[in-house]
């Protein structure tokens, strides 16, 4: 992880053009090449970012970040206050709480409770930023990525949207789409999911426990 606090300006060129005028910001570069630019506020979401894989070219006072689609993020440094690199080592990943982990197990064994005709391909389908909970195929043979939460909030929708963005280039995942699943999904999360083209479904944990099959599947 590399963290640079600097007075900088940023120019994005790709699907649209966007500019961040000169200001003091945190520029974060992760080991996988993901680049994110943060202000001092606004919770967790960066002002601009580019997910891995990227190519980063460091010029005199400027970084040019390019992804495989040809989009570029040009960061011009006007004054650098700190530049620190830290090796994190291997991360064990997020450990789900008991209810959420059990909910994932139950839905892996009973995917048709999310949508009629769903068939499990595997649990914990890998992506560069962590695994999506379930990968299924629907009755038409299309791939369906499913993210499961106990409480459905905006950050869970954002997480699934990032997974889908990274998985869509995979030609083996025909017609890939996403479903966000939780016991209760907040109205704001429902709205965001619909705006992102992501379906959502609420499930009854107690009902699933009552329908628990004799053997729960890992794959």
C-alpha positions as YAML, in Angstrom:
chain: A
units: angstrom
residues:
- id: 1
  name: UNK
  ca: [0.00, 0.00, 0.00]
- id: 2
  name: UNK
  ca: [1.29, 3.46, -0.93]
- id: 3
  name: UNK
  ca: [-0.27, 6.56, 0.62]
- id: 4
  name: UNK
  ca: [0.49, 10.01, -0.76]
- id: 5
  name: UNK
  ca: [-0.93, 13.16, 0.83]
- id: 6
  name: UNK
  ca: [-0.54, 15.99, -1.65]
- id: 7
  name: UNK
  ca: [-1.99, 19.09, -3.20]
- id: 8
  name: UNK
  ca: [-3.01, 17.69, -6.56]
- id: 9
  name: UNK
  ca: [-5.40, 17.95, -9.49]
- id: 10
  name: UNK
  ca: [-6.87, 14.99, -11.35]
- id: 11
  name: UNK
  ca: [-8.11, 14.49, -14.90]
- id: 12
  name: UNK
  ca: [-10.11, 11.40, -15.89]
- id: 13
  name: UNK
  ca: [-10.58, 10.52, -19.57]
- id: 14
  name: UNK
  ca: [-12.69, 7.57, -20.65]
- id: 15
  name: UNK
  ca: [-16.43, 7.00, -20.83]
- id: 16
  name: UNK
  ca: [-16.73, 10.68, -19.94]
- id: 17
  name: UNK
  ca: [-14.31, 13.43, -18.94]
- id: 18
  name: UNK
  ca: [-14.10, 14.54, -15.31]
- id: 19
  name: UNK
  ca: [-11.79, 16.91, -13.46]
- id: 20
  name: UNK
  ca: [-10.88, 17.36, -9.81]
- id: 21
  name: UNK
  ca: [-9.43, 20.86, -9.35]
- id: 22
  name: UNK
  ca: [-6.35, 21.49, -7.24]
- id: 23
  name: UNK
  ca: [-6.80, 20.62, -3.54]
- id: 24
  name: UNK
  ca: [-5.18, 18.60, -0.76]
- id: 25
  name: UNK
  ca: [-6.09, 14.92, -1.10]
- id: 26
  name: UNK
  ca: [-5.02, 11.39, -0.21]
- id: 27
  name: UNK
  ca: [-3.90, 9.23, -3.14]
- id: 28
  name: UNK
  ca: [-4.00, 5.52, -2.32]
- id: 29
  name: UNK
  ca: [-2.32, 2.83, -4.43]
- id: 30
  name: UNK
  ca: [-2.99, -0.77, -3.42]
- id: 31
  name: UNK
  ca: [-0.70, -3.70, -4.10]
- id: 32
  name: UNK
  ca: [-2.97, -4.98, -6.89]
- id: 33
  name: UNK
  ca: [-2.69, -1.63, -8.73]
- id: 34
  name: UNK
  ca: [-6.03, -0.15, -7.67]
- id: 35
  name: UNK
  ca: [-5.80, 3.66, -7.37]
- id: 36
  name: UNK
  ca: [-8.21, 5.77, -5.28]
- id: 37
  name: UNK
  ca: [-8.28, 9.50, -4.56]
- id: 38
  name: UNK
  ca: [-9.90, 10.63, -1.30]
- id: 39
  name: UNK
  ca: [-10.82, 13.94, 0.29]
- id: 40
  name: UNK
  ca: [-10.94, 14.51, 4.05]
- id: 41
  name: UNK
  ca: [-14.57, 13.50, 4.38]
- id: 42
  name: UNK
  ca: [-17.33, 11.73, 2.50]
- id: 43
  name: UNK
  ca: [-17.08, 8.41, 4.38]
- id: 44
  name: UNK
  ca: [-15.44, 5.54, 2.51]
- id: 45
  name: UNK
  ca: [-16.17, 6.40, -1.13]
- id: 46
  name: UNK
  ca: [-13.27, 7.99, -3.06]
- id: 47
  name: UNK
  ca: [-13.69, 11.07, -5.25]
- id: 48
  name: UNK
  ca: [-12.28, 9.11, -8.17]
- id: 49
  name: UNK
  ca: [-10.74, 5.70, -8.58]
- id: 50
  name: UNK
  ca: [-9.57, 3.10, -11.06]
- id: 51
  name: UNK
  ca: [-9.86, -0.59, -10.23]
- id: 52
  name: UNK
  ca: [-7.07, -3.05, -11.03]
- id: 53
  name: UNK
  ca: [-5.45, -4.12, -13.27]
- id: 54
  name: UNK
  ca: [-3.76, -0.82, -14.13]
- id: 55
  name: UNK
  ca: [-0.50, 0.46, -15.53]
- id: 56
  name: UNK
  ca: [0.96, 3.36, -13.53]
- id: 57
  name: UNK
  ca: [3.60, 5.56, -15.18]
- id: 58
  name: UNK
  ca: [5.33, 7.97, -12.79]
- id: 59
  name: UNK
  ca: [6.54, 11.12, -14.53]
- id: 60
  name: UNK
  ca: [8.07, 14.27, -13.06]
- id: 61
  name: UNK
  ca: [5.29, 15.61, -10.83]
- id: 62
  name: UNK
  ca: [2.61, 13.49, -12.48]
- id: 63
  name: UNK
  ca: [1.20, 9.96, -12.52]
- id: 64
  name: UNK
  ca: [-0.67, 8.52, -15.49]
- id: 65
  name: UNK
  ca: [-2.86, 5.53, -14.61]
- id: 66
  name: UNK
  ca: [-4.23, 3.49, -17.53]
- id: 67
  name: UNK
  ca: [-6.54, 0.47, -17.46]
- id: 68
  name: UNK
  ca: [-7.04, -2.21, -20.16]
- id: 69
  name: UNK
  ca: [-10.04, -0.28, -21.57]
- id: 70
  name: UNK
  ca: [-7.79, 2.68, -22.38]
- id: 71
  name: UNK
  ca: [-9.28, 4.92, -19.69]
- id: 72
  name: UNK
  ca: [-6.75, 7.21, -18.02]
- id: 73
  name: UNK
  ca: [-6.47, 8.94, -14.67]
- id: 74
  name: UNK
  ca: [-3.83, 11.69, -14.72]
- id: 75
  name: UNK
  ca: [-2.78, 12.92, -11.28]
- id: 76
  name: UNK
  ca: [-0.71, 16.11, -11.22]
- id: 77
  name: UNK
  ca: [1.12, 16.76, -7.95]
- id: 78
  name: UNK
  ca: [1.58, 20.44, -7.08]
- id: 79
  name: UNK
  ca: [2.95, 19.84, -3.57]
- id: 80
  name: UNK
  ca: [3.62, 16.54, -1.77]
- id: 81
  name: UNK
  ca: [3.29, 16.53, 2.03]
- id: 82
  name: UNK
  ca: [3.95, 12.83, 2.65]
- id: 83
  name: UNK
  ca: [4.67, 9.72, 0.61]
- id: 84
  name: UNK
  ca: [4.64, 6.45, 2.55]
- id: 85
  name: UNK
  ca: [4.68, 2.81, 1.45]
- id: 86
  name: UNK
  ca: [3.67, -0.03, 3.78]
- id: 87
  name: UNK
  ca: [3.76, -3.78, 3.18]
- id: 88
  name: UNK
  ca: [0.55, -5.33, 4.55]
- id: 89
  name: UNK
  ca: [1.19, -9.02, 3.92]
- id: 90
  name: UNK
  ca: [-1.59, -11.54, 3.32]
- id: 91
  name: UNK
  ca: [-5.02, -10.56, 4.61]
- id: 92
  name: UNK
  ca: [-7.31, -13.29, 6.00]
- id: 93
  name: UNK
  ca: [-10.35, -11.52, 4.54]
- id: 94
  name: UNK
  ca: [-13.70, -10.60, 6.00]
- id: 95
  name: UNK
  ca: [-15.11, -13.10, 8.48]
- id: 96
  name: UNK
  ca: [-18.88, -13.15, 8.27]
- id: 97
  name: UNK
  ca: [-20.87, -13.27, 11.49]
- id: 98
  name: UNK
  ca: [-22.73, -16.45, 12.39]
- id: 99
  name: UNK
  ca: [-26.11, -15.55, 10.90]
- id: 100
  name: UNK
  ca: [-24.69, -14.17, 7.65]
- id: 101
  name: UNK
  ca: [-22.38, -17.15, 7.14]
- id: 102
  name: UNK
  ca: [-25.23, -19.58, 7.83]
- id: 103
  name: UNK
  ca: [-27.52, -17.64, 5.47]
- id: 104
  name: UNK
  ca: [-24.94, -18.08, 2.72]
- id: 105
  name: UNK
  ca: [-24.77, -21.83, 3.40]
- id: 106
  name: UNK
  ca: [-28.55, -22.18, 3.28]
- id: 107
  name: UNK
  ca: [-28.91, -20.19, 0.05]
- id: 108
  name: UNK
  ca: [-26.08, -22.17, -1.57]
- id: 109
  name: UNK
  ca: [-28.13, -25.29, -0.91]
- id: 110
  name: UNK
  ca: [-31.45, -23.66, -1.84]
- id: 111
  name: UNK
  ca: [-30.68, -21.08, -4.60]
- id: 112
  name: UNK
  ca: [-34.17, -21.49, -6.05]
- id: 113
  name: UNK
  ca: [-35.51, -19.56, -3.04]
- id: 114
  name: UNK
  ca: [-33.79, -16.48, -4.48]
- id: 115
  name: UNK
  ca: [-35.13, -16.97, -8.01]
- id: 116
  name: UNK
  ca: [-36.89, -19.91, -9.64]
- id: 117
  name: UNK
  ca: [-34.55, -22.02, -11.75]
- id: 118
  name: UNK
  ca: [-31.25, -20.90, -10.22]
- id: 119
  name: UNK
  ca: [-28.56, -23.59, -10.00]
- id: 120
  name: UNK
  ca: [-25.43, -23.16, -7.88]
- id: 121
  name: UNK
  ca: [-22.09, -23.21, -9.72]
- id: 122
  name: UNK
  ca: [-19.96, -22.56, -6.64]
- id: 123
  name: UNK
  ca: [-19.63, -20.53, -3.48]
- id: 124
  name: UNK
  ca: [-16.97, -17.84, -2.98]
- id: 125
  name: UNK
  ca: [-16.37, -17.13, -6.68]
- id: 126
  name: UNK
  ca: [-13.02, -15.27, -6.81]
- id: 127
  name: UNK
  ca: [-12.50, -11.70, -8.03]
- id: 128
  name: UNK
  ca: [-9.39, -9.48, -7.72]
- id: 129
  name: UNK
  ca: [-10.93, -7.69, -4.71]
- id: 130
  name: UNK
  ca: [-12.44, -10.67, -2.91]
- id: 131
  name: UNK
  ca: [-14.98, -13.41, -3.57]
- id: 132
  name: UNK
  ca: [-18.61, -12.93, -4.52]
- id: 133
  name: UNK
  ca: [-20.76, -15.12, -2.27]
- id: 134
  name: UNK
  ca: [-22.49, -17.31, -4.87]
- id: 135
  name: UNK
  ca: [-22.16, -17.83, -8.61]
- id: 136
  name: UNK
  ca: [-25.20, -19.47, -10.19]
- id: 137
  name: UNK
  ca: [-26.74, -20.01, -13.60]
- id: 138
  name: UNK
  ca: [-30.37, -19.22, -14.34]
- id: 139
  name: UNK
  ca: [-32.92, -21.16, -16.37]
- id: 140
  name: UNK
  ca: [-31.59, -19.52, -19.56]
- id: 141
  name: UNK
  ca: [-27.99, -20.52, -18.88]
- id: 142
  name: UNK
  ca: [-26.89, -17.01, -17.92]
- id: 143
  name: UNK
  ca: [-24.48, -16.38, -15.05]
- id: 144
  name: UNK
  ca: [-25.80, -14.76, -11.86]
- id: 145
  name: UNK
  ca: [-23.49, -13.30, -9.20]
- id: 146
  name: UNK
  ca: [-25.16, -13.13, -5.78]
- id: 147
  name: UNK
  ca: [-24.02, -11.10, -2.78]
- id: 148
  name: UNK
  ca: [-25.63, -11.96, 0.56]
- id: 149
  name: UNK
  ca: [-25.96, -9.72, 3.61]
- id: 150
  name: UNK
  ca: [-27.91, -9.98, 6.83]
- id: 151
  name: UNK
  ca: [-28.95, -6.33, 6.47]
- id: 152
  name: UNK
  ca: [-29.17, -4.90, 2.96]
- id: 153
  name: UNK
  ca: [-27.54, -1.46, 2.83]
- id: 154
  name: UNK
  ca: [-25.98, 0.75, 0.16]
- id: 155
  name: UNK
  ca: [-22.43, -0.48, 0.77]
- id: 156
  name: UNK
  ca: [-23.49, -4.04, -0.06]
- id: 157
  name: UNK
  ca: [-24.91, -2.90, -3.40]
- id: 158
  name: UNK
  ca: [-21.69, -1.00, -4.14]
- id: 159
  name: UNK
  ca: [-19.69, -4.12, -3.31]
- id: 160
  name: UNK
  ca: [-21.68, -6.27, -5.74]
- id: 161
  name: UNK
  ca: [-21.44, -3.57, -8.44]
- id: 162
  name: UNK
  ca: [-17.63, -3.63, -8.14]
- id: 163
  name: UNK
  ca: [-17.59, -7.43, -8.40]
- id: 164
  name: UNK
  ca: [-19.74, -7.31, -11.54]
- id: 165
  name: UNK
  ca: [-17.48, -4.69, -13.14]
- id: 166
  name: UNK
  ca: [-14.47, -6.95, -12.61]
- id: 167
  name: UNK
  ca: [-16.22, -10.15, -13.71]
- id: 168
  name: UNK
  ca: [-17.91, -8.91, -16.91]
- id: 169
  name: UNK
  ca: [-14.79, -9.20, -19.11]
- id: 170
  name: UNK
  ca: [-14.78, -12.98, -18.43]
- id: 171
  name: UNK
  ca: [-16.17, -14.55, -21.62]
- id: 172
  name: UNK
  ca: [-17.10, -17.70, -19.68]
- id: 173
  name: UNK
  ca: [-19.70, -15.81, -17.63]
- id: 174
  name: UNK
  ca: [-22.42, -15.58, -20.26]
- id: 175
  name: UNK
  ca: [-25.02, -12.83, -19.74]
- id: 176
  name: UNK
  ca: [-23.68, -11.99, -16.28]
- id: 177
  name: UNK
  ca: [-26.06, -10.15, -13.94]
- id: 178
  name: UNK
  ca: [-26.29, -9.63, -10.20]
- id: 179
  name: UNK
  ca: [-28.77, -10.19, -7.39]
- id: 180
  name: UNK
  ca: [-28.39, -8.52, -3.98]
- id: 181
  name: UNK
  ca: [-29.90, -10.66, -1.21]
- id: 182
  name: UNK
  ca: [-30.61, -9.89, 2.44]
- id: 183
  name: UNK
  ca: [-33.14, -10.53, 5.17]
- id: 184
  name: UNK
  ca: [-34.22, -6.89, 4.98]
- id: 185
  name: UNK
  ca: [-33.11, -4.42, 2.29]
- id: 186
  name: UNK
  ca: [-33.32, -0.69, 3.03]
- id: 187
  name: UNK
  ca: [-35.24, 1.48, 0.52]
- id: 188
  name: UNK
  ca: [-32.09, 3.43, -0.39]
- id: 189
  name: UNK
  ca: [-30.28, 0.18, -1.20]
- id: 190
  name: UNK
  ca: [-33.21, -1.02, -3.33]
- id: 191
  name: UNK
  ca: [-33.15, 2.23, -5.29]
- id: 192
  name: UNK
  ca: [-29.39, 2.08, -5.84]
- id: 193
  name: UNK
  ca: [-29.59, -1.57, -6.94]
- id: 194
  name: UNK
  ca: [-32.28, -0.73, -9.50]
- id: 195
  name: UNK
  ca: [-30.22, 2.21, -10.79]
- id: 196
  name: UNK
  ca: [-27.22, -0.12, -11.22]
- id: 197
  name: UNK
  ca: [-29.28, -2.77, -13.02]
- id: 198
  name: UNK
  ca: [-28.98, -5.16, -10.07]
- id: 199
  name: UNK
  ca: [-31.95, -7.23, -8.92]
- id: 200
  name: UNK
  ca: [-32.67, -7.64, -5.21]
- id: 201
  name: UNK
  ca: [-34.45, -10.22, -3.08]
- id: 202
  name: UNK
  ca: [-35.38, -10.49, 0.58]
- id: 203
  name: UNK
  ca: [-35.27, -13.92, 2.21]
- id: 204
  name: UNK
  ca: [-36.66, -15.30, 5.47]
- id: 205
  name: UNK
  ca: [-33.84, -16.80, 7.54]
- id: 206
  name: UNK
  ca: [-36.15, -18.79, 9.83]
- id: 207
  name: UNK
  ca: [-38.03, -20.22, 6.85]
- id: 208
  name: UNK
  ca: [-34.74, -21.26, 5.22]
- id: 209
  name: UNK
  ca: [-33.63, -22.96, 8.44]
- id: 210
  name: UNK
  ca: [-36.87, -24.95, 8.43]
- id: 211
  name: UNK
  ca: [-36.22, -26.07, 4.85]
- id: 212
  name: UNK
  ca: [-32.56, -26.92, 5.52]
- id: 213
  name: UNK
  ca: [-31.47, -29.91, 3.42]
- id: 214
  name: UNK
  ca: [-29.62, -32.76, 5.09]
- id: 215
  name: UNK
  ca: [-26.33, -31.82, 3.44]
- id: 216
  name: UNK
  ca: [-25.19, -28.27, 2.76]
- id: 217
  name: UNK
  ca: [-22.87, -27.85, -0.21]
- id: 218
  name: UNK
  ca: [-19.58, -26.00, -0.49]
- id: 219
  name: UNK
  ca: [-19.49, -26.31, -4.30]
...
